[in-house]
Amino acid sequence: MARLDGLCAIVTGGASGIGAATSRRFVEEGASVVIADVQTGAGEKLAADLGKRAIFVRANHTKMEDNQALVAATLRQFGKLDVLCNNAGMLIEGEILGMDQDSLQNLIQVNLVGPYLMAQAALPALRANAQGTNRSMLFTGSVQSVKGRPGYTAYGLTKHGIAGLVKSLALELAPEGIRVNGICPGPTETQLFKDAMARAQAPDDLSEKFRSGIPMRRLIQATEVAATAAFLAASDASAITGALLPVDGGITAG
């Protein structure tokens, strides 16, 4: 029996990168998955590839009406919600004086306000699933949820916010048996990371700098983050809540 048999999960940002790897891993582990993203083509293709236990719903998680419609579509299709994977996010690099207000507010909306609104929208469905013995929320943070990095000040601000949200919400929902955990990946070899490197003045040098800063001397793979999400969503992690689990090749060990 697969670890996630019978569970239903929403994965935001589920059409690419870590989200796509998580959607795929959850289906492989027996779950039904609702892939939520603004990338319609990629999301529809992934859902078709994953088969009858996956659907795609176009949703912008910074809009509460989209989040509520997403949850409603999930309940129509699968009848319940067990797991919310709050994965959608964006990466903007830049020192504090190089970040204009519009870019800062956009980053905060996508990386912090969106996950908060999505949690608000999903919570009534999780509560209504009273027979669910393994209900949880997962948030994709970053190593910058627990430590800083020069040149990524605003990004670190949002990811530290995710850490606070995870811990506070975990305590709030613990009496109801709803677990809340965060995953903190190190630099992960996704298109988002590649695009950020391409924007740099010397992308090859910067990419190598990232690798050399990881004790294991390699980038993290999206499949490795997805495997961690599957563990935290499974009953194997039934006593784990409020955790920020690093998937970082050892970065936060030192």
C-alpha positions in Angstrom: 0.0 0.0 0.0 1.4 3.4 -1.0 1.9 5.9 1.8 -0.6 8.5 0.6 -3.4 6.1 -0.5 -6.8 7.7 -0.2 -5.5 11.2 0.4 -6.5 14.3 -1.6 -4.0 17.1 -2.0 -3.9 20.6 -3.5 -0.5 21.6 -4.7 -0.1 25.3 -5.5 2.5 26.2 -8.1 2.1 22.6 -9.1 2.7 22.9 -12.8 6.5 23.2 -12.7 9.6 22.8 -10.6 9.2 21.6 -7.0 5.4 21.8 -7.4 5.3 19.5 -10.4 7.7 17.1 -8.8 5.5 17.1 -5.7 2.3 16.5 -7.7 3.9 13.6 -9.5 5.3 12.1 -6.3 1.9 12.4 -4.5 0.1 10.6 -7.4 2.8 7.9 -7.4 2.2 7.4 -3.6 -1.5 6.9 -4.1 -3.0 10.4 -3.6 -5.4 12.4 -5.7 -3.9 15.7 -6.7 -5.3 19.1 -7.7 -2.6 21.0 -9.6 -3.1 24.7 -9.1 -1.1 27.2 -11.1 -1.3 30.2 -13.5 0.6 28.2 -16.1 -2.4 26.7 -17.9 -0.6 24.8 -20.6 2.0 23.2 -18.3 -0.6 22.4 -15.7 -3.0 20.8 -18.1 -0.2 18.7 -19.7 1.0 17.5 -16.3 -2.5 16.5 -15.2 -3.0 14.6 -18.4 0.3 12.8 -17.9 -0.6 11.9 -14.3 -4.0 10.3 -15.2 -7.4 10.2 -13.6 -6.2 11.0 -10.1 -5.0 14.5 -11.1 -6.8 17.6 -12.4 -5.6 21.1 -13.1 -7.3 24.2 -11.9 -6.0 27.6 -13.0 -5.7 29.7 -9.8 -3.7 32.8 -8.7 -3.2 32.2 -5.0 -2.9 35.9 -4.2 -6.6 36.2 -5.1 -9.0 34.9 -2.4 -11.7 34.2 -4.9 -9.4 32.0 -6.9 -8.4 30.1 -3.8 -12.0 29.5 -2.8 -12.9 28.4 -6.3 -9.9 26.0 -6.2 -11.1 24.4 -3.0 -14.6 24.2 -4.3 -13.3 22.4 -7.5 -11.4 20.0 -5.3 -14.4 19.1 -3.3 -16.5 18.6 -6.4 -14.0 16.3 -8.0 -12.7 14.3 -5.0 -15.2 15.0 -2.2 -12.7 16.1 0.4 -9.3 17.7 1.2 -6.6 16.2 3.3 -3.4 18.0 2.4 -2.6 21.6 1.3 0.8 22.0 -0.3 1.4 25.7 -0.3 4.3 25.7 -2.7 3.8 28.6 -5.2 6.3 31.4 -4.9 8.8 33.5 -6.8 12.5 34.5 -6.5 13.7 38.0 -6.8 17.3 38.8 -6.0 18.7 42.2 -5.0 20.2 44.3 -2.2 17.9 46.4 -0.1 18.6 49.7 -2.0 18.1 47.9 -5.3 14.5 46.8 -4.6 11.8 49.2 -5.6 8.5 49.3 -3.7 6.4 47.7 -6.4 8.8 44.7 -6.7 8.8 44.4 -2.9 5.1 44.4 -2.7 4.7 41.9 -5.5 7.2 39.5 -3.8 5.4 39.8 -0.5 2.0 39.1 -2.2 3.3 36.0 -4.0 5.5 34.5 -1.3 3.7 35.4 1.9 0.2 36.8 1.4 -0.7 34.2 -1.1 0.1 31.2 1.1 -1.7 32.9 4.0 -4.9 33.4 1.9 -4.6 29.8 0.5 -4.5 28.5 4.1 -7.5 30.5 5.0 -9.4 29.2 2.0 -8.4 25.5 2.6 -9.0 25.4 6.4 -12.8 25.0 6.3 -12.5 22.0 4.0 -9.8 20.4 6.2 -12.0 21.0 9.3 -15.0 19.5 7.5 -13.0 16.4 6.7 -13.6 15.2 10.3 -13.0 11.5 9.3 -9.6 12.4 7.9 -6.9 11.1 10.3 -4.0 12.6 8.4 -4.8 16.2 7.6 -2.0 18.7 7.1 -0.7 21.8 5.5 2.8 22.1 4.0 4.6 25.3 3.2 7.6 25.6 0.9 10.0 27.9 2.6 13.8 28.1 2.0 17.1 27.9 3.7 16.4 31.6 3.9 13.5 30.8 6.3 16.2 30.2 8.9 19.2 32.1 7.9 20.1 35.1 5.8 21.9 35.6 2.5 23.3 38.9 1.2 21.7 40.2 -1.9 18.4 38.4 -1.2 17.1 40.7 1.5 13.5 40.9 0.4 13.3 37.2 -0.5 14.6 36.3 2.9 12.0 38.6 4.5 9.2 36.6 2.8 10.7 33.2 3.6 11.3 34.1 7.3 7.6 35.1 7.3 6.7 31.6 6.1 8.6 30.2 9.1 6.6 32.3 11.5 3.4 31.3 9.8 4.2 27.6 10.0 5.0 27.7 13.7 2.1 29.9 14.7 -0.4 28.0 12.6 0.9 24.7 13.8 0.1 25.6 17.4 -3.3 27.0 16.5 -4.4 23.9 14.7 -2.7 21.2 16.8 -5.7 20.6 19.1 -7.7 19.8 15.9 -5.2 17.2 14.7 -4.3 19.3 11.6 -0.5 19.3 11.2 1.4 22.3 9.7 5.0 21.9 8.5 7.5 23.7 6.4 10.1 22.4 3.9 13.3 24.5 3.5 15.1 23.7 0.3 18.5 24.9 -0.6 19.3 26.1 -4.1 17.2 23.7 -6.2 17.8 22.9 -9.9 14.5 24.2 -11.3 13.7 26.6 -14.1 13.1 29.3 -11.5 16.7 28.9 -10.3 18.0 28.8 -13.9 16.2 32.0 -14.7 17.6 33.7 -11.7 21.1 32.6 -12.7 20.5 33.9 -16.2 19.7 37.3 -14.9 23.1 37.6 -13.2 26.1 39.3 -14.8 28.2 36.2 -14.6 25.7 33.3 -14.4 28.2 30.4 -14.6 30.3 32.0 -11.8 27.2 32.6 -9.6 25.9 29.1 -10.2 29.3 27.7 -9.1 29.3 29.9 -6.1 25.9 28.4 -5.0 27.3 24.9 -5.5 30.4 25.6 -3.5 28.4 27.0 -0.6 26.5 23.7 -0.3 28.5 21.1 1.9 27.4 18.3 -0.4 28.7 20.4 -3.4 25.7 20.0 -5.6 22.3 21.6 -6.2 19.2 20.1 -4.6 16.9 18.2 -7.0 13.1 19.0 -7.1 12.4 15.2 -6.6 14.3 15.3 -3.3 12.1 18.1 -2.1 9.0 16.3 -3.3 10.1 13.1 -1.4 10.2 15.2 1.8 6.8 16.6 1.1 5.4 13.0 0.7 7.0 12.0 4.0 5.5 15.0 5.9 2.1 14.3 4.3 2.1 10.7 5.3 1.2 9.0 8.6 4.9 8.4 9.1 5.0 12.0 10.2 1.9 11.9 12.4 3.7 13.4 15.4 5.5 16.1 13.4 4.0 19.6 13.4 5.6 23.1 13.5 8.8 21.7 11.9 11.0 23.5 9.4 12.7 20.6 7.7 15.8 21.5 5.7 16.5 19.9 2.3 19.7 21.8 1.7 22.7 19.5 1.4 23.9 20.6 4.8 23.8 24.4 4.4 22.0 25.0 7.7 24.2 22.6 9.7 27.0 25.1 9.9 
